[in-house]
Amino acid sequence: MSDHTAAEAATGLPADQTPGLTVGTPAGLPDLDWPHVYRAGSPAAPVLLMLMLHGTGGNEQEIVNLADALDPDATVLAPRGRVTEGGMLRWFRRLAEGVFDVDDVVRRSGELAGFIAWARQRYDLGERRLIAVGFSNGANIALATALLHPEALDRVIAFSGMFPLDDRELGTDLPRTSVLLLSGRTDPMAPLASAVRVAGVLTARGAQVDHELRDGGHGIAATDVAAALAWLARPAQTGA
């Protein structure tokens, strides 16, 4: 399921009808060519900054529709996945369906942490609270970055995500990290057992984890969006 399909399912809006976007490439990161979307939001928006991470087959413009469903006034930063598979954009390589190239996951999560640091400086974002919102492969790179680089990312909403690091040993403590996992009980692409595993790993390292389950498989249901809105309404998530 691409983000084009997921965004339309969640918002009811065609994925190509998102006005007010700026597409840029950050020249400040050496040896990287990284297209992205940036949209300045309302200074009064309770969610000040959302990092939107598309799934396989999506792109940085389509995923903005999901941001609008969660908070149309938020500042939005949406980079493009820099790996391609069969012509589809992704965040990291995989060896087979559900089998990730963990070395690449680690490398790409480090790059994403660097992109976040660059964007904070480029767009004068300062220390504003950033919440990553990812679907599928985008959820997986968000979870990997939160696990490996909590200094860059400590808030994640993961739609249809799974554990991205296999047996890689972790050395991070996550007492400031908060994650919302949204999973389908019969998801064949992000099996529930893997989602339960990432919840357990995060909790063991000190993170606050909420895991919402629903009937059905891979995708973004209306109940998922409602759960995300309720999670975002908590003052602890936005720093309010």
ChimeraX commands (.cxc) that place a marker at each C-alpha (Angstrom):
marker #1 position 0.00,0.00,0.00 radius 0.5
marker #1 position 1.55,3.31,-1.02 radius 0.5
marker #1 position 1.15,6.56,0.87 radius 0.5
marker #1 position -0.97,7.81,-2.00 radius 0.5
marker #1 position -3.57,5.19,-1.11 radius 0.5
marker #1 position -3.07,5.57,2.63 radius 0.5
marker #1 position -3.35,9.35,2.57 radius 0.5
marker #1 position -6.55,9.26,0.57 radius 0.5
marker #1 position -8.01,6.60,2.86 radius 0.5
marker #1 position -7.17,8.61,5.96 radius 0.5
marker #1 position -8.12,12.09,4.74 radius 0.5
marker #1 position -10.54,11.67,1.85 radius 0.5
marker #1 position -8.41,14.08,-0.18 radius 0.5
marker #1 position -6.56,13.36,-3.42 radius 0.5
marker #1 position -2.86,13.15,-2.65 radius 0.5
marker #1 position -1.94,15.77,-5.24 radius 0.5
marker #1 position -4.12,18.52,-3.77 radius 0.5
marker #1 position -1.92,19.89,-0.99 radius 0.5
marker #1 position -1.26,23.62,-1.45 radius 0.5
marker #1 position 1.38,25.81,0.12 radius 0.5
marker #1 position 4.33,23.42,-0.10 radius 0.5
marker #1 position 7.98,24.26,-0.64 radius 0.5
marker #1 position 10.14,21.58,-2.22 radius 0.5
marker #1 position 13.83,21.93,-1.50 radius 0.5
marker #1 position 17.18,20.16,-1.55 radius 0.5
marker #1 position 19.47,20.80,1.44 radius 0.5
marker #1 position 22.81,21.96,0.07 radius 0.5
marker #1 position 24.13,22.14,3.64 radius 0.5
marker #1 position 24.50,18.36,3.91 radius 0.5
marker #1 position 27.67,17.26,2.13 radius 0.5
marker #1 position 27.38,14.61,-0.58 radius 0.5
marker #1 position 23.60,14.37,-0.20 radius 0.5
marker #1 position 20.89,15.27,-2.66 radius 0.5
marker #1 position 17.76,15.16,-0.55 radius 0.5
marker #1 position 14.49,16.54,-1.93 radius 0.5
marker #1 position 11.94,17.41,0.72 radius 0.5
marker #1 position 8.82,19.40,1.45 radius 0.5
marker #1 position 8.72,22.13,4.07 radius 0.5
marker #1 position 5.56,23.99,5.08 radius 0.5
marker #1 position 5.60,26.59,7.82 radius 0.5
marker #1 position 2.63,26.24,10.15 radius 0.5
marker #1 position 0.80,28.47,12.56 radius 0.5
marker #1 position 2.92,29.60,15.51 radius 0.5
marker #1 position -0.06,28.79,17.72 radius 0.5
marker #1 position -0.39,25.19,16.50 radius 0.5
marker #1 position -0.18,22.76,19.45 radius 0.5
marker #1 position 1.93,20.36,17.38 radius 0.5
marker #1 position 4.69,22.68,16.28 radius 0.5
marker #1 position 6.64,20.39,13.97 radius 0.5
marker #1 position 5.75,17.09,12.28 radius 0.5
marker #1 position 8.29,15.00,10.39 radius 0.5
marker #1 position 6.28,13.05,7.81 radius 0.5
marker #1 position 7.81,9.80,6.53 radius 0.5
marker #1 position 6.14,8.05,3.60 radius 0.5
marker #1 position 5.88,4.32,3.00 radius 0.5
marker #1 position 7.17,2.25,0.09 radius 0.5
marker #1 position 5.73,3.61,-3.13 radius 0.5
marker #1 position 4.80,6.97,-1.58 radius 0.5
marker #1 position 6.65,10.26,-1.69 radius 0.5
marker #1 position 7.25,13.41,0.28 radius 0.5
marker #1 position 4.31,15.31,-1.20 radius 0.5
marker #1 position 1.64,12.62,-0.79 radius 0.5
marker #1 position 2.33,12.03,2.90 radius 0.5
marker #1 position 1.53,15.66,3.73 radius 0.5
marker #1 position -2.17,14.79,3.44 radius 0.5
marker #1 position -1.81,12.65,6.55 radius 0.5
marker #1 position -0.28,15.62,8.37 radius 0.5
marker #1 position -3.34,17.67,7.45 radius 0.5
marker #1 position -5.60,15.00,8.93 radius 0.5
marker #1 position -3.68,15.18,12.21 radius 0.5
marker #1 position -3.07,18.93,12.45 radius 0.5
marker #1 position -3.54,21.20,9.41 radius 0.5
marker #1 position -1.85,24.09,11.27 radius 0.5
marker #1 position 1.37,22.24,12.09 radius 0.5
marker #1 position 4.73,22.96,10.53 radius 0.5
marker #1 position 5.52,20.05,8.22 radius 0.5
marker #1 position 8.88,18.64,7.17 radius 0.5
marker #1 position 8.68,15.71,4.73 radius 0.5
marker #1 position 11.89,14.32,3.22 radius 0.5
marker #1 position 11.97,11.76,0.43 radius 0.5
marker #1 position 13.18,8.21,0.97 radius 0.5
marker #1 position 16.52,7.83,-0.79 radius 0.5
marker #1 position 16.38,4.13,-1.74 radius 0.5
marker #1 position 14.50,2.74,-4.72 radius 0.5
marker #1 position 13.15,-0.76,-5.16 radius 0.5
marker #1 position 11.41,-1.67,-8.38 radius 0.5
marker #1 position 10.96,2.03,-9.10 radius 0.5
marker #1 position 9.38,2.70,-5.67 radius 0.5
marker #1 position 10.88,5.00,-3.07 radius 0.5
marker #1 position 11.93,3.51,0.27 radius 0.5
marker #1 position 13.98,4.50,3.30 radius 0.5
marker #1 position 16.36,1.54,3.41 radius 0.5
marker #1 position 17.17,-1.64,1.53 radius 0.5
marker #1 position 15.58,-4.99,2.26 radius 0.5
marker #1 position 16.72,-8.47,1.33 radius 0.5
marker #1 position 13.19,-9.86,0.97 radius 0.5
marker #1 position 9.67,-9.02,2.12 radius 0.5
marker #1 position 9.98,-8.33,5.85 radius 0.5
marker #1 position 13.75,-9.03,5.85 radius 0.5
marker #1 position 15.69,-5.80,6.24 radius 0.5
marker #1 position 19.30,-4.95,5.44 radius 0.5
marker #1 position 20.02,-3.91,9.02 radius 0.5
marker #1 position 23.37,-2.30,8.20 radius 0.5
marker #1 position 21.51,-0.07,5.76 radius 0.5
marker #1 position 18.80,0.66,8.32 radius 0.5
marker #1 position 21.48,1.85,10.75 radius 0.5
marker #1 position 23.18,3.98,8.11 radius 0.5
marker #1 position 19.98,5.54,6.82 radius 0.5
marker #1 position 18.71,6.33,10.31 radius 0.5
marker #1 position 21.95,8.21,10.94 radius 0.5
marker #1 position 21.41,10.15,7.73 radius 0.5
marker #1 position 17.86,11.01,8.78 radius 0.5
marker #1 position 19.14,12.27,12.14 radius 0.5
marker #1 position 21.59,14.44,10.22 radius 0.5
marker #1 position 18.80,15.74,8.01 radius 0.5
marker #1 position 16.77,16.70,11.09 radius 0.5
marker #1 position 19.73,18.64,12.47 radius 0.5
marker #1 position 20.21,20.38,9.10 radius 0.5
marker #1 position 16.52,21.29,8.86 radius 0.5
marker #1 position 16.45,22.76,12.36 radius 0.5
marker #1 position 19.20,25.15,11.30 radius 0.5
marker #1 position 18.00,25.79,7.74 radius 0.5
marker #1 position 14.43,26.66,8.77 radius 0.5
marker #1 position 15.31,28.25,12.12 radius 0.5
marker #1 position 13.32,25.64,14.05 radius 0.5
marker #1 position 15.42,25.82,17.17 radius 0.5
marker #1 position 14.53,23.26,19.83 radius 0.5
marker #1 position 10.84,23.00,18.92 radius 0.5
marker #1 position 9.36,19.60,19.72 radius 0.5
marker #1 position 9.45,17.34,16.68 radius 0.5
marker #1 position 7.04,14.43,16.24 radius 0.5
marker #1 position 7.76,11.88,13.50 radius 0.5
marker #1 position 4.73,10.38,11.78 radius 0.5
marker #1 position 5.51,7.38,9.58 radius 0.5
marker #1 position 3.56,4.81,7.64 radius 0.5
marker #1 position 4.93,1.31,6.99 radius 0.5
marker #1 position 8.53,1.71,5.79 radius 0.5
marker #1 position 8.37,5.31,7.02 radius 0.5
marker #1 position 7.27,4.08,10.44 radius 0.5
marker #1 position 10.18,1.65,10.46 radius 0.5
marker #1 position 12.82,4.31,9.76 radius 0.5
marker #1 position 11.22,6.54,12.40 radius 0.5
marker #1 position 11.41,3.73,14.97 radius 0.5
marker #1 position 15.01,2.94,14.03 radius 0.5
marker #1 position 16.00,6.59,14.36 radius 0.5
marker #1 position 14.25,6.89,17.73 radius 0.5
marker #1 position 16.03,3.76,18.98 radius 0.5
marker #1 position 19.47,4.76,17.69 radius 0.5
marker #1 position 19.38,8.57,17.81 radius 0.5
marker #1 position 17.07,9.71,20.62 radius 0.5
marker #1 position 18.84,13.06,20.71 radius 0.5
marker #1 position 17.41,13.71,17.24 radius 0.5
marker #1 position 14.00,12.05,17.58 radius 0.5
marker #1 position 12.07,11.22,20.75 radius 0.5
marker #1 position 8.42,11.30,19.58 radius 0.5
marker #1 position 7.02,8.84,17.01 radius 0.5
marker #1 position 3.60,7.89,15.67 radius 0.5
marker #1 position 4.08,4.64,13.76 radius 0.5
marker #1 position 1.28,3.46,11.48 radius 0.5
marker #1 position 1.74,-0.22,10.51 radius 0.5
marker #1 position 5.34,-0.37,11.71 radius 0.5
marker #1 position 7.53,-3.25,12.85 radius 0.5
marker #1 position 10.87,-3.88,14.56 radius 0.5
marker #1 position 13.55,-2.67,12.11 radius 0.5
marker #1 position 16.84,-3.74,13.72 radius 0.5
marker #1 position 16.67,-7.57,13.91 radius 0.5
marker #1 position 19.27,-8.71,16.47 radius 0.5
marker #1 position 21.35,-5.52,16.47 radius 0.5
marker #1 position 22.61,-4.66,19.95 radius 0.5
marker #1 position 21.38,-1.32,21.25 radius 0.5
marker #1 position 23.24,0.99,23.61 radius 0.5
marker #1 position 20.75,3.80,24.01 radius 0.5
marker #1 position 18.54,4.74,26.96 radius 0.5
marker #1 position 15.20,6.30,26.10 radius 0.5
marker #1 position 13.68,7.90,29.23 radius 0.5
marker #1 position 12.41,10.92,27.25 radius 0.5
marker #1 position 11.03,8.94,24.32 radius 0.5
marker #1 position 7.31,8.50,23.67 radius 0.5
marker #1 position 5.91,6.28,20.90 radius 0.5
marker #1 position 2.45,5.45,19.62 radius 0.5
marker #1 position 2.22,2.18,17.67 radius 0.5
marker #1 position -0.87,1.59,15.53 radius 0.5
marker #1 position -1.18,-2.00,14.31 radius 0.5
marker #1 position -3.61,-4.28,12.51 radius 0.5
marker #1 position -4.00,-7.65,14.17 radius 0.5
marker #1 position -3.78,-9.52,10.86 radius 0.5
marker #1 position -1.20,-7.36,9.08 radius 0.5
marker #1 position 0.81,-9.64,6.74 radius 0.5
marker #1 position 3.43,-6.96,5.94 radius 0.5
marker #1 position 4.09,-5.76,9.49 radius 0.5
marker #1 position 3.23,-8.81,11.61 radius 0.5
marker #1 position 1.78,-8.16,15.03 radius 0.5
marker #1 position 4.56,-10.18,16.69 radius 0.5
marker #1 position 7.14,-7.76,15.30 radius 0.5
marker #1 position 5.14,-4.73,16.43 radius 0.5
marker #1 position 4.87,-6.25,19.91 radius 0.5
marker #1 position 8.62,-6.80,19.85 radius 0.5
marker #1 position 9.40,-3.15,19.08 radius 0.5
marker #1 position 7.03,-2.11,21.88 radius 0.5
marker #1 position 8.89,-4.38,24.28 radius 0.5
marker #1 position 12.34,-3.15,23.23 radius 0.5
marker #1 position 11.30,0.49,23.55 radius 0.5
marker #1 position 9.73,-0.11,26.96 radius 0.5
marker #1 position 12.78,-2.00,28.22 radius 0.5
marker #1 position 14.96,0.98,27.34 radius 0.5
marker #1 position 12.74,3.38,29.27 radius 0.5
marker #1 position 10.40,4.72,26.60 radius 0.5
marker #1 position 6.71,5.41,27.13 radius 0.5
marker #1 position 4.84,3.23,24.62 radius 0.5
marker #1 position 1.16,3.13,23.69 radius 0.5
marker #1 position 0.15,0.30,21.37 radius 0.5
marker #1 position -3.29,0.47,19.77 radius 0.5
marker #1 position -4.61,-2.60,17.96 radius 0.5
marker #1 position -7.44,-2.86,15.46 radius 0.5
marker #1 position -8.95,-5.57,13.31 radius 0.5
marker #1 position -7.59,-5.78,9.79 radius 0.5
marker #1 position -4.26,-5.57,8.06 radius 0.5
marker #1 position -1.79,-3.09,6.59 radius 0.5
marker #1 position -2.87,0.51,6.19 radius 0.5
marker #1 position -4.26,3.54,8.00 radius 0.5
marker #1 position -7.81,3.20,9.30 radius 0.5
marker #1 position -10.04,5.95,10.63 radius 0.5
marker #1 position -9.62,4.48,14.11 radius 0.5
marker #1 position -5.83,4.83,13.75 radius 0.5
marker #1 position -6.18,8.51,12.92 radius 0.5
marker #1 position -8.53,9.00,15.88 radius 0.5
marker #1 position -6.02,7.29,18.20 radius 0.5
marker #1 position -3.22,9.49,16.86 radius 0.5
marker #1 position -5.30,12.62,17.45 radius 0.5
marker #1 position -5.98,11.55,21.04 radius 0.5
marker #1 position -2.27,10.86,21.62 radius 0.5
marker #1 position -1.30,14.24,20.15 radius 0.5
marker #1 position -3.78,15.96,22.44 radius 0.5
marker #1 position -1.76,14.97,25.48 radius 0.5
marker #1 position 0.34,17.92,26.71 radius 0.5
marker #1 position 3.32,15.61,27.27 radius 0.5
marker #1 position 3.64,14.97,23.53 radius 0.5
marker #1 position 3.81,18.58,22.42 radius 0.5
marker #1 position 5.71,20.09,25.31 radius 0.5
marker #1 position 2.72,22.24,26.27 radius 0.5
marker link #1:1,2 radius 0.2
marker link #1:2,3 radius 0.2
marker link #1:3,4 radius 0.2
marker link #1:4,5 radius 0.2
marker link #1:5,6 radius 0.2
marker link #1:6,7 radius 0.2
marker link #1:7,8 radius 0.2
marker link #1:8,9 radius 0.2
marker link #1:9,10 radius 0.2
marker link #1:10,11 radius 0.2
marker link #1:11,12 radius 0.2
marker link #1:12,13 radius 0.2
marker link #1:13,14 radius 0.2
marker link #1:14,15 radius 0.2
marker link #1:15,16 radius 0.2
marker link #1:16,17 radius 0.2
marker link #1:17,18 radius 0.2
marker link #1:18,19 radius 0.2
marker link #1:19,20 radius 0.2
marker link #1:20,21 radius 0.2
marker link #1:21,22 radius 0.2
marker link #1:22,23 radius 0.2
marker link #1:23,24 radius 0.2
marker link #1:24,25 radius 0.2
marker link #1:25,26 radius 0.2
marker link #1:26,27 radius 0.2
marker link #1:27,28 radius 0.2
marker link #1:28,29 radius 0.2
marker link #1:29,30 radius 0.2
marker link #1:30,31 radius 0.2
marker link #1:31,32 radius 0.2
marker link #1:32,33 radius 0.2
marker link #1:33,34 radius 0.2
marker link #1:34,35 radius 0.2
marker link #1:35,36 radius 0.2
marker link #1:36,37 radius 0.2
marker link #1:37,38 radius 0.2
marker link #1:38,39 radius 0.2
marker link #1:39,40 radius 0.2
marker link #1:40,41 radius 0.2
marker link #1:41,42 radius 0.2
marker link #1:42,43 radius 0.2
marker link #1:43,44 radius 0.2
marker link #1:44,45 radius 0.2
marker link #1:45,46 radius 0.2
marker link #1:46,47 radius 0.2
marker link #1:47,48 radius 0.2
marker link #1:48,49 radius 0.2
marker link #1:49,50 radius 0.2
marker link #1:50,51 radius 0.2
marker link #1:51,52 radius 0.2
marker link #1:52,53 radius 0.2
marker link #1:53,54 radius 0.2
marker link #1:54,55 radius 0.2
marker link #1:55,56 radius 0.2
marker link #1:56,57 radius 0.2
marker link #1:57,58 radius 0.2
marker link #1:58,59 radius 0.2
marker link #1:59,60 radius 0.2
marker link #1:60,61 radius 0.2
marker link #1:61,62 radius 0.2
marker link #1:62,63 radius 0.2
marker link #1:63,64 radius 0.2
marker link #1:64,65 radius 0.2
marker link #1:65,66 radius 0.2
marker link #1:66,67 radius 0.2
marker link #1:67,68 radius 0.2
marker link #1:68,69 radius 0.2
marker link #1:69,70 radius 0.2
marker link #1:70,71 radius 0.2
marker link #1:71,72 radius 0.2
marker link #1:72,73 radius 0.2
marker link #1:73,74 radius 0.2
marker link #1:74,75 radius 0.2
marker link #1:75,76 radius 0.2
marker link #1:76,77 radius 0.2
marker link #1:77,78 radius 0.2
marker link #1:78,79 radius 0.2
marker link #1:79,80 radius 0.2
marker link #1:80,81 radius 0.2
marker link #1:81,82 radius 0.2
marker link #1:82,83 radius 0.2
marker link #1:83,84 radius 0.2
marker link #1:84,85 radius 0.2
marker link #1:85,86 radius 0.2
marker link #1:86,87 radius 0.2
marker link #1:87,88 radius 0.2
marker link #1:88,89 radius 0.2
marker link #1:89,90 radius 0.2
marker link #1:90,91 radius 0.2
marker link #1:91,92 radius 0.2
marker link #1:92,93 radius 0.2
marker link #1:93,94 radius 0.2
marker link #1:94,95 radius 0.2
marker link #1:95,96 radius 0.2
marker link #1:96,97 radius 0.2
marker link #1:97,98 radius 0.2
marker link #1:98,99 radius 0.2
marker link #1:99,100 radius 0.2
marker link #1:100,101 radius 0.2
marker link #1:101,102 radius 0.2
marker link #1:102,103 radius 0.2
marker link #1:103,104 radius 0.2
marker link #1:104,105 radius 0.2
marker link #1:105,106 radius 0.2
marker link #1:106,107 radius 0.2
marker link #1:107,108 radius 0.2
marker link #1:108,109 radius 0.2
marker link #1:109,110 radius 0.2
marker link #1:110,111 radius 0.2
marker link #1:111,112 radius 0.2
marker link #1:112,113 radius 0.2
marker link #1:113,114 radius 0.2
marker link #1:114,115 radius 0.2
marker link #1:115,116 radius 0.2
marker link #1:116,117 radius 0.2
marker link #1:117,118 radius 0.2
marker link #1:118,119 radius 0.2
marker link #1:119,120 radius 0.2
marker link #1:120,121 radius 0.2
marker link #1:121,122 radius 0.2
marker link #1:122,123 radius 0.2
marker link #1:123,124 radius 0.2
marker link #1:124,125 radius 0.2
marker link #1:125,126 radius 0.2
marker link #1:126,127 radius 0.2
marker link #1:127,128 radius 0.2
marker link #1:128,129 radius 0.2
marker link #1:129,130 radius 0.2
marker link #1:130,131 radius 0.2
marker link #1:131,132 radius 0.2
marker link #1:132,133 radius 0.2
marker link #1:133,134 radius 0.2
marker link #1:134,135 radius 0.2
marker link #1:135,136 radius 0.2
marker link #1:136,137 radius 0.2
marker link #1:137,138 radius 0.2
marker link #1:138,139 radius 0.2
marker link #1:139,140 radius 0.2
marker link #1:140,141 radius 0.2
marker link #1:141,142 radius 0.2
marker link #1:142,143 radius 0.2
marker link #1:143,144 radius 0.2
marker link #1:144,145 radius 0.2
marker link #1:145,146 radius 0.2
marker link #1:146,147 radius 0.2
marker link #1:147,148 radius 0.2
marker link #1:148,149 radius 0.2
marker link #1:149,150 radius 0.2
marker link #1:150,151 radius 0.2
marker link #1:151,152 radius 0.2
marker link #1:152,153 radius 0.2
marker link #1:153,154 radius 0.2
marker link #1:154,155 radius 0.2
marker link #1:155,156 radius 0.2
marker link #1:156,157 radius 0.2
marker link #1:157,158 radius 0.2
marker link #1:158,159 radius 0.2
marker link #1:159,160 radius 0.2
marker link #1:160,161 radius 0.2
marker link #1:161,162 radius 0.2
marker link #1:162,163 radius 0.2
marker link #1:163,164 radius 0.2
marker link #1:164,165 radius 0.2
marker link #1:165,166 radius 0.2
marker link #1:166,167 radius 0.2
marker link #1:167,168 radius 0.2
marker link #1:168,169 radius 0.2
marker link #1:169,170 radius 0.2
marker link #1:170,171 radius 0.2
marker link #1:171,172 radius 0.2
marker link #1:172,173 radius 0.2
marker link #1:173,174 radius 0.2
marker link #1:174,175 radius 0.2
marker link #1:175,176 radius 0.2
marker link #1:176,177 radius 0.2
marker link #1:177,178 radius 0.2
marker link #1:178,179 radius 0.2
marker link #1:179,180 radius 0.2
marker link #1:180,181 radius 0.2
marker link #1:181,182 radius 0.2
marker link #1:182,183 radius 0.2
marker link #1:183,184 radius 0.2
marker link #1:184,185 radius 0.2
marker link #1:185,186 radius 0.2
marker link #1:186,187 radius 0.2
marker link #1:187,188 radius 0.2
marker link #1:188,189 radius 0.2
marker link #1:189,190 radius 0.2
marker link #1:190,191 radius 0.2
marker link #1:191,192 radius 0.2
marker link #1:192,193 radius 0.2
marker link #1:193,194 radius 0.2
marker link #1:194,195 radius 0.2
marker link #1:195,196 radius 0.2
marker link #1:196,197 radius 0.2
marker link #1:197,198 radius 0.2
marker link #1:198,199 radius 0.2
marker link #1:199,200 radius 0.2
marker link #1:200,201 radius 0.2
marker link #1:201,202 radius 0.2
marker link #1:202,203 radius 0.2
marker link #1:203,204 radius 0.2
marker link #1:204,205 radius 0.2
marker link #1:205,206 radius 0.2
marker link #1:206,207 radius 0.2
marker link #1:207,208 radius 0.2
marker link #1:208,209 radius 0.2
marker link #1:209,210 radius 0.2
marker link #1:210,211 radius 0.2
marker link #1:211,212 radius 0.2
marker link #1:212,213 radius 0.2
marker link #1:213,214 radius 0.2
marker link #1:214,215 radius 0.2
marker link #1:215,216 radius 0.2
marker link #1:216,217 radius 0.2
marker link #1:217,218 radius 0.2
marker link #1:218,219 radius 0.2
marker link #1:219,220 radius 0.2
marker link #1:220,221 radius 0.2
marker link #1:221,222 radius 0.2
marker link #1:222,223 radius 0.2
marker link #1:223,224 radius 0.2
marker link #1:224,225 radius 0.2
marker link #1:225,226 radius 0.2
marker link #1:226,227 radius 0.2
marker link #1:227,228 radius 0.2
marker link #1:228,229 radius 0.2
marker link #1:229,230 radius 0.2
marker link #1:230,231 radius 0.2
marker link #1:231,232 radius 0.2
marker link #1:232,233 radius 0.2
marker link #1:233,234 radius 0.2
marker link #1:234,235 radius 0.2
marker link #1:235,236 radius 0.2
marker link #1:236,237 radius 0.2
marker link #1:237,238 radius 0.2
marker link #1:238,239 radius 0.2
marker link #1:239,240 radius 0.2
view
